[in-house]
Amino acid sequence: MSVLSRPAVAALAAKAMQRAVARVRPPHDRFPEFPGRTEVLTVPTAAGPARAVLYRPDATRGTVPLHVNFHGGGFVMGLTELDDPLCRLIAGTAEVAVLNVDYALAPQHPFPAPPRQAFDVVRWAAEHGDRHGWDGSRLSVGGQSAGGSLAAAVARQAFEQGGPRIALQALHYPSLDLVTPFRDKGSPLPKPMLRPWMAEVFNASYLRDPRWADDRLHSPAAPGDTTDLTGIAPALVVTAEHDVLRGEGERYAERLREAGALVRHHVVAGADHGYDVRDPDRARAGYDLIAHHVRRALHAD
């Protein structure tokens, strides 16, 4: 480990990354056939108010189901707008409302604030749909990378607390194991997108106490979590062939399969972590797959 694994140093690096991504231009021009209608909401949570952007399907009137999306960014970077094309496509293709959550970030809000807040948002969504035009009894959750971790954590908390009912958890190249050392997570690529220094910054910023590394809210694919997950929300797991996180996604998919909760595990051939940010064609295929499963789960009746 380098000096970046020290929480104080990692916090400085994480804040520098936050300032850098604030200057990134989101791909709002991607998939113009899905223009989307948006509204900014403020959701009260125990960790403070969470800003969220609500996307409504253009061609649908009346009450619709809701998909709640959590962006990636290593738990430290605010990349909410990066998921704008995904949210527009899901809303338009699956004919659902999509709530894109700007959740609390580390190091300002380390674990367990993000997964707890994410669950608060979903519980609020289940209870307040009548005020905003969605059906709170028809919910799905999803996310990319760290957002996939949060979606899995929401499903786990709903499973443990008896609700709300979640029809699908869509986990897109998720982070699911903070126990296994990053150096033991392999990729055939000489320079994969996720690098060791990034893992040090992300993990040390997010986990102030390394003894929390095996908590089930971020490491359900680690060996120590052996809880029977029978009854947890059905899951779509999408992994990228060359991603260093592929192994933990596969392990969790197999665990969900054993619990009877795996709808599908799809591997994006030849792709690395965050492939959809750089490759519009692969992004479209991946997003269509997610939207298909969201639609099937939420319009099942």
N, C-alpha and C positions, 0 to 999 in steps of 0.2 A: 504494500500500500504506500501511497505517496502522502504528502502533506495535505492533499485535497480531502483525505478521509477524516481530517479533524473537523468537527462541526463548525467551529468559528471560521475556518478558512473556507470550508464548503459553502457556508452561508454567504460569504462575500462573493464567491464565484457564482452562486445561484442568482444573487441579486444583479450581477453583471449580465448574466444570461437573460434575466427578465427585462432589463433595459434594452438589450439587443433585439429580442423578439418583438418588442413593442414597436419597432421600426419596420417590421416585416409586412409587406403588402399582401393581404389575404387574396386568394384566388376567386374573387367574387364573379369574375367573368367566365368561369368554367360552368358548363351545362346551362347555357342561357335558356334552354327550352323549359327549365324549371325556375321561373322567376321568384316564386315564393312571396308570401305576404307575412311580414314580421311585426312583432310587438315586443317591447322590453317589459319584463315583469321583475318584481323584487319578491323573493321568497324568504320568509322569516325562518331562521334556523338557530339552533343552540350556539353555533359558532359565529353568529352574526348574519346579517342579511346577505343572501346570494342573488346576484344578478343573473337573469336567464333570458334568452331570446326565444320567443315562441314563433314557430313557423307553422302557417296554416296551409293546407292544400287548396290550390286555386279553384279547382272545379267542383269542390264538395260543399254542400250546405248542411247546416244542422250539426248535431253533436257527433264527434269522431273520436276514435281511440287516440291514445297518447304514447309516443316513444320518447324516452328521456335519454339524452346523449351527454357523455362526458368526454371531453377532449384529452389528447395526450400531452406530453411535455415533461415527463420525468417527475411529476408531482410539484415541479417548481416553475414551469413556464406557462404563462397565460396564452394558450393557443386556441381560445374559443372560436375566433373568427376563421381559423384555418379549416374548421369543420363546416363552414357555411355551404359548400357544394354538396357535401354529404347530407346535411339536414334538408336542403331544398329538394334533393333527389328523393330521399325517403318520404318526405311529405307528399310530393307529387305522385310518386309511383305507388306507394303503399296506401295512399289516401288516409293519412293520419296526421295529427298535429305532432310537432316535434319540439321538445323543450331542450335547448342547448345551454348547458349550465356552466356559468363562470364561477367555479368553486374555489374555496380557500386554498391557497398555495403555501408550500414550505419555501423558505425557512420561517416565514412569518407565522405560518400555521402548520406546525409539524403533526405527524401522526399522534393521536387518532382523529384529529379534526377533519381532514378531508373525507374519509369514508363515513364518519358519523354525519357530517353535513350532507353528503350525497344521499344518505338514507332519509334524513329529515326532508330533503327536497322531494323525494319520491313519495314519502308519506303525505306531505302537503299536497302533492299532485293528485294523489288518490282521493283526498278529502275535499278538494276545492275545484274539481272539474266543472261543476255546474255553473260556477261564476265566470268561467273562461271559455266555455264551448267545447270541452272534451269530456269523455266518459272515463271517470276515474276508476271504474271497475275493469277497464280494458287497458292495461299498462304493459309496456315492455321497456327494457333498459339496454344500453349499449355504450361502447366506448372503444377508443383506440389506445394501445400502449398503456400508460398509467391510467387513462380513462377506462380501459378494459378491466384493469384491476379494481377500479372503483365500482364499475357495473357488477363485477363478480361479488364485491363486498356488499353491495346493496342487496343482491339476491341472497347472500348468506344471512344477512341480518333479517330479511323478511322471512326466510326459512326458520330462523331461530325464534323469532318473535310472533310467528303466526300470521304474518301479513305485513303489508298489503299483498294481494295476489299479483304475481308477475308472470305474464304469459310467455315471455322469452327474455333471455339474457344473450345479447349478441356481443361476443368478445373478439375484437379485431386486433390481431398480433399483441395479445395482452401480456403485461408483466404480472407474474403469478408466483414468483419464488425469490425472496430477498435473502434466503438462507444460503443457497449454493453460491460459492465465490464466483465472481464474474469471470475470472480466468478459466473456470471449468465449463463455461458456456461457450461452446464452439460455433464457428461459422467457417465454411469453405472459402469465404472471400478474404483476400489479404487485408483489406481495409473496410470492414463492415461499418454500417451507419452508426451503430452504437459502439463506443470505444470505452476502454477501461476507465479513463479519467472522468467520463460522463457518469458512469455508474457510481464512482466515488462521490462526486458532487451530489447527485440525486439522492443516493442512499443516506449519506451523512447529513444532508439537509432535512430529509423527510423523517429519518429515525434518529432522534436525539439520543436514544438509549439502544445500543446494539442488541440488548437482550430482547427487544421487541421484534427482532427480525423474523421470528417464526410465527407471528400472530396470524391467525386464520384470515384476517381481513386484508392481508396483502400477500400471504404465502400459502394459499390453499394447495399449491402443487409441490410444496416442500414435504420431505418424508415424515415430518412430525405431525402433520394434520391427518388423522385417520378417522375422523368422525364420519359416521354413515350419513351420506347426503341424499338418501332416498326421500323424495318429496320436494327437493329444491327446484327452482324454476327451470324449465327446459332451456337448453343452451345451443346456440350456434357458435362454434369456435373456428376462427379463421387465423391460420398461421402462415408465415412467409418462409419459403424453402430455405433461404440463406440467412435468416434472422438469428441472432444469438439467443433470442427468447423462444425460438421454435420448440426446444425441448420441453420447457415448462408448460407451454401451451398444449403439447401433445400429451404430457402426463396428466394434466387436468382434464383434457378431453376424455382420456381413458377412464379417469376416476368418475367422471360424469356418466360415461357409458355404463360402468358397473352399477351406478345408482339408478339407471334407467332414465337419465335426464339429458342425454346427448341427442339432439336433433340431427346435427351434422357436424363433422370436422372437415374443413376444406383447407387444402394447402395451395397457396399461390405459387406456382412453379417459377423458379428462377428469380424470385423477388427477395428483397431485403426489407428490413424494418422501415416503416414509413414509406413504402413503395408508392402509395397513392398520392403523396405530396408531389412526387417528381414525374409520375407517369400517368397522364390523363386516361389513356386507354385501359390500363390495368385498374386504375381507380374506378372507372365506369363499371367494369365487370365486377369488381369487388363490392361496390356500392349497390349494384343491381341485385347481387346475391343477398346482401343484408336486407334490402328493401323487400325482396321476395319473401324472406322468412318472417319479417315483421308483419307484412300483410297477411300471410297465412296464419300467424299466431293471433293477430288481433281482429281479424275478420272471420274467424273460424265458424262463428254461428251464422 
